[in-house]
Amino acid sequence: MLPAEIRQISLVLASASPRRREILERLGFRLSVRPAAIDEAAIRHHDTAEQTLRIARAKADAIWSPGLTTVAADTVVVLDGAVLEKPTDTVHARQMLQSLSGRQHEVLTAVSLHFSGGENTAFVEKTMVHFLPLSNGIIEDYIATEAPYDKAGGYGVQDAFGMAHISRIEGCYFNVMGFPASRFMQILSAHRKFLL
């Protein structure tokens, strides 16, 4: 349960992600959703963590105005140093899942939090995900659904595919869903003076 002073605030989520919305609502926040219309492809940096931070900050900046407490996030899947974003089609989704099969990869989520008075903070959470080997049949069945195409890396940890084929997670499960809930609450509590 949220502390009383945190329960009183309303958050603006600068994201269309249904998973981020679900996590924040389950935490107990009063939430409004205002997806940020930014060109994520135009924000590039050689360091993946820095790139995700810049995207999250740009989303929050696009929505924030005085009096609003705004949160934004960006999640990427990283394999062998390469970023696997949302697949664009079945060929792309197939390639992603084949590359993840039987291997471990990293999920990074950057969160940017802008408080109503203008103060802001940001962080990156990292989680390691281990996949079992995936047969061609399993991959083909999955990419024939709508599930892979709105998720970084082309899979959902929370759906039946993820449940059946992810053998181990090192770190925050909710980070792989797209929002590191526990770390967010720690950061929010550490900055509670900005909520008053």
LINNOR-V970843 format. One line per field, one symbol per residue. ss: DSSP state (H for helix, E for strand, - for the rest). psi: psi as a letter, one per 30 degrees, with the letter a starting at -180 (. if undefined). burial: b if it has 9 or more other C-alpha atoms within 8 Angstrom, else e. Layout:
ss->???
psi->???
burial->???
This chain:
ss->---HHHH--EEEE----HHHHHHHHHH--EEEE------HHH-----HHHHHHHHHHHHHHHH-----EEEEEEEEEEE--EEE-E---HHHHHHHHHHH---EEEEEEEEEEE-----EEEEEEEEEEEE----HHHHHHHH---HHHH-E-------HHHHHHEEEEE--HHHHH---HHHHHHHHHH-HHHH-
psi->kklefefflkkkjhkgjfeeeeeeeffgkkkkkikkiljeffjkkfjeeeeeeeeeeeeeefeklkfkjkkllkklkkkhfkkjakkfaeeeeeeeeeffkglklkkkkkkkjjlefflllllkkkkkkkklkkleeeeeeefflfeffgkkfglkffleeeeffjfkkjajefeffgjieeeeeeeeefgffff.
burial->eeeeebbebbbbbbbeeebbbebbbebbbbbebbbbeeeeeebeeeeebebbbbbbbbbbebbbeeebbbbbbbbbbbbeeebbbbbeebebbbebbbebbbbbbbbbbbbbbbbbeeeeebebbbbbbbbbebeeeebbebbeeebbbebbbbbbbeeebbbebbeebeebbbbbbbbbbeebeeeeeeebebbe
